[in-house]
Amino acid sequence: MGDNTDTAHRFAKDQLKAIVERVERLEAEKKTIGDDIKDVFGEAKSNGFDVKALRTVIKMRKQDADERQEQETILETYMQALGML
């Protein structure tokens, strides 16, 4: 019985270590990708593009058409209420 318990503990320890190492690798990849995205935005800025507008366009492209239309309608309503249109 002690042998099975030791084997189970070893397995759990190895599994835990593998999970932690995978997350650490993914975090490192995430940082690298984040740095790459930052570089692309820097390149866009140096070519005269407005980075804030680019971020907005990218965010909008992630939305489906209905969601995007709803957000645009809400924004327009707020802007009109504030006398901005």
ABEGO torsion letter per residue (X at the ends): XAAAAAAAAAAAAAAAAAAAAAAAAAAAAAAAAAAAAAAAAAAAAAAGBBAAAAAAAAAAAABBAAAAAAAAAAAAAAAAAAGAX
